Amino acid sequence: METVIGMTAIAVAILIGFGALGVGIGMGLLGGRFLEGAARQPELAPMLQVKMFIVVALLDAVAMIGVGIALFFAFANPFIGQLQAATGAGG
């Protein structure tokens, strides 16, 4: 059972870490492209800014979903119940 808990902790760390890494890269690319677009056509900057914030919110939502799934596995691990049922250990 300790192996399942340990592997789950590693999976949770990888899930949160790669989620944060992906969101960071995505926001960096998004911000850079926004600045390029605003520099090329300053009159479109307010419209581009609104769209940029919408996409930033969607990027953050992806990261928060990953954190929610990771917390589910960290605190309500379904694999431990399956392991106990398979080995016949009750508790």
C-alpha positions in Angstrom: 0.0 0.0 0.0 2.9 2.3 0.7 4.0 1.9 -3.0 0.6 3.1 -4.2 0.6 6.1 -1.9 4.2 7.0 -3.0 3.4 6.6 -6.7 0.3 8.7 -6.2 2.3 11.5 -4.5 4.8 11.4 -7.5 1.9 11.6 -10.0 0.3 14.5 -8.1 3.6 16.4 -8.2 4.1 15.7 -11.9 0.5 16.7 -12.6 0.7 20.1 -10.8 4.3 20.8 -12.0 3.6 20.1 -15.7 0.3 22.0 -15.4 2.1 25.1 -14.0 4.8 24.7 -16.6 2.4 24.6 -19.5 0.4 27.5 -18.2 3.6 29.6 -17.7 4.8 28.9 -21.3 1.3 29.6 -22.7 1.0 32.9 -20.9 4.5 33.9 -22.0 3.6 33.2 -25.6 0.3 34.9 -25.3 1.7 38.0 -23.7 4.4 38.3 -26.3 2.0 37.9 -29.2 -0.3 40.5 -27.5 2.6 43.0 -27.3 3.5 42.4 -30.9 -0.1 42.9 -32.1 -0.5 46.0 -30.0 2.8 47.5 -31.3 1.8 46.8 -34.9 -1.7 48.2 -34.6 -2.2 50.3 -31.5 -5.8 51.1 -32.3 -6.7 47.5 -31.8 -5.0 47.2 -28.4 -8.2 47.4 -26.3 -9.9 44.7 -28.3 -6.8 42.5 -28.2 -6.5 43.0 -24.5 -10.0 41.8 -23.8 -9.4 38.7 -25.9 -6.0 38.1 -24.2 -7.7 38.2 -20.7 -10.3 35.7 -21.9 -7.6 33.3 -23.0 -5.6 33.9 -19.8 -8.7 32.9 -17.8 -9.1 29.7 -19.9 -5.4 28.9 -19.4 -5.8 29.3 -15.6 -8.9 27.1 -15.7 -6.9 24.3 -17.2 -4.3 24.6 -14.4 -7.0 24.7 -11.7 -8.7 21.6 -13.1 -5.3 19.9 -12.9 -4.9 21.0 -9.3 -8.4 19.8 -8.5 -7.7 16.3 -9.9 -4.3 16.2 -8.1 -5.9 17.1 -4.8 -8.5 14.4 -5.4 -5.8 11.8 -5.8 -3.9 13.1 -2.9 -6.7 13.1 -0.4 -9.4 10.6 -1.7 -7.2 8.1 -3.5 -9.4 5.5 -5.2 -6.5 3.3 -5.9 -6.0 2.4 -2.3 -9.6 1.0 -2.1 -9.0 -1.1 -5.2 -5.7 -2.4 -3.8 -7.4 -3.4 -0.5 -10.2 -5.1 -2.4 -7.7 -7.0 -4.6 -5.5 -8.1 -1.7 -8.4 -8.9 0.6 -7.1 -6.5 3.3 -9.9 -4.8 5.0 -9.9 -1.7 7.1 
